Amino acid sequence: MDKQLIVIQGPTASGKTALAIALAKKLNTIILSADSRQFYKEVAIGTAKPLLIEQDGVQHYFIDSHSIHDSITVADYVSQALDILSDLFTKYDQVILVGGSGLYIDALCEGLDDIPTDKSIREQIQNQYEVEGLDSLLIELEKVDSDYFYQVDKANPLRVFRAIEVYRLTGKPYSIFLQNSSKPKRDFKSIRFVINLDRSVLYDRINIRVDWMIEAGLEDEVRSVYEYRNLQSLQTVGYSELFKYFDNELTLEEAIELIKRNTRRYAKRQLTWFRRNLDANWLESVTLDNQLQEVLTILSKHS
């Protein structure tokens, strides 16, 4: 049996964590997180990090693994994750990867090219995407590299990110570098699943989750890292809005509504990203039991 990386993807609040844990217990295996916000040990509520009791005894990697003061690029994540997988695959035939950060998932499953990269530029681009969406990046790409703009899959943010990163770093079009570039091969097979809830159900879950975060103490958590508000790791939904509240730019009520709106928009962008992968298996069931059974049925066909 080929070694399998079973990927559970989905937008925020879709129930990825619960499904991944249930599946890990069924398969007696380990989970790697691919949620770039859950790396950081100083923040938990606003990142929807699974508590130890929620992890239900299943070992997780990349939960509380870094500090907000660490600069963790996609390349850093892939390097560390591959080292972990190399060890885990000596003990397990299947390992689970769960998260909503499509950029990190794609890079781990498909590999990164050998073209020059820069941590700070990559972070700037990722933050720009989270705040403004893909359109502003596409406008820039068309200006600086029209050749690549007209051939790239415009529904694939990873490709757009990479092209803009290379141009900002080198001043040269990405299309020039592609001629002599190649990606590494993976020695495991990735099998992807995407939780796809009805939009109204998903948005209700998001609104409820934000209300729960506020009740659970999100305001105090954000205040505890306020002095570090300019760090790239904190330029994210749930923190940026409350920083503005602390700066008297918003009322608390306005900040909460903005968190809900921006989270819904982020979820929409996540789904757009996931749709570009034509090999993914989309899970339409709402209940955890049905989702789990659907995943197990599909996996049985790959054994």
ABEGO torsion letter per residue (X at the ends): XBBBBBBBBEBBGAGAAAAAAAAAAAAGBBBBBABAAAABAABAAAAGBBBAAAAGGBBBBGBGABBAABBBBAAAAAAAAAAAAAAAAAABABBBBBEABAAAAAAAAAEBBABBBBAAAAAAAAAAAAAAEAAAAAAAAAAABAAAAAABBAABAAAAAAAAAAAAAAGBBAAAAAAABBBBBBABBBBBBBBBBBAAAAAAAAAAAAAAAAAAGAAAAAAAAAAAAABAAABBBGAAAAAAAAAGABBAAAAAAAAAAAAAAAAAAAAAAAAABAABBBBABABAAAAAAAAAAAAAAAX
